[in-house]
Amino acid sequence: MTTTTIKIRCYYTRKFPIDTFGRPGGFYSLADLPIVKDDVLTRRGIVEAKNEEHQMYRVRDVDKGWEFWVPMADVSIPDMMYEGTSDGDKEEDESEDEKEQHRRDVKHGLYGDN
């Protein structure tokens, strides 16, 4: 089995047990609520590894940190994630000074969205 380690942001689709409030439940929750159904959810993740032989990605959930092997067909890697920076998240590349300047500009109405 050949596994390649990579780090790419993605969206993955997987079946989860859903609790009475519509959230992933069961082993995916600390709340002791009844499971009402199984549903397919699409969530944000990071591809940690790839197995070409079995056509699978190991994906880590961005919000909860869960890790799963997911079929490649159930993982989408948007093109926009490659524009601008290595992972597509331009906000993280801004310095604290740039962020503070942006906050001041918004506060003073320079963007017209006040």
N, C-alpha and C positions, 0 to 999 in steps of 0.2 A: 504494500500500500504506500503510495507516494503522496505526501501531504506537503503543500507549500504554504509558508507563513506569509500573510499579507495584511494590510490594514486599509480597508476601503469602506467609506460610509455607504449605506444601502437602506432599502426597505425590504422587509421580509414578510411573508405570509405563512401563517401556521395556525393549526386548530388548537384552541384553548378551551378549558371549561370556564363557563361564565356564571358569576354569582347573581344574586337577586338585584344588584345595582348595576349590572351590565359590565362589570370589571372582570379581568382574569381572576379566577378563584381557585379553590383546591390547594394544590401544592404551590401555586403561584401567588398566594396571598397569606397574610398573617391573620386575617379576619376569619372567624369561624362562622361562615354564612353558607346556606345551602346552594348547591349547584343547580341551576335551572336548565341549562342547555350547554351543548358544545357549539362553538362558533368559530369561523375562520376570521382572524384579525390580521391586519397589516400594521406593522410597527417599525419604528426606526431602529437600525442596527449598525454594527460594524463587522464587516467580514474579517475574521481573524485568520482563517486558513482555508485552503482549497484542496479538494481531493478530486483530481481529474478522472481517476479510474472509476470512481463511484458517482461522479457528477454531483458532488455535494460541496456546500460551503459550511464552515463552522462560523456561526453568527453570534455575536454578543449583543444583547438588547441594550440600547442606549439608556433607557430610563431605569431599568431594574437590574441590569447586569447578568441576566440569565444567559446561558450559552446553550446553543442547539446546533446539531448538524441538520441543515435544511437543503433540500434538492435545489440545484442551480435554477431550475425553472420557476421556483417560488421566491427568488431573490431578484430585485431590480436595482440597478446601479444607475441613477440618473446622470445624463451627460453633464448637466450643470455642476455637478460635484467636482469636475475636473477643471473648471474655468477659474482663473485668477490665482489660486493657491493649490497646493498639493491635495488638499482635502475639500476644497470648494467653500470653506467657511471663512469668508473675508473678515467677519466681525472679530474673530479671535486674533487676527493679525494686526488689528489696530492697537497702537500704543495707548497707554492710559491718558496721555496728553491729548491725543486725537479724540478719544471718547469724551473727555471733559470738554473739549472745544465744541464738539457736536452738541452736548447737553446745553452749553451756554447759548449756542446758536438757536436751538429749538426754543429755549426759554425766552430769548429776545425776539422771537417771531421771524427769524430769517428764512424759515422753510414754509411759512404760510399755513401751517397746520395747527395753529392755536385757536 
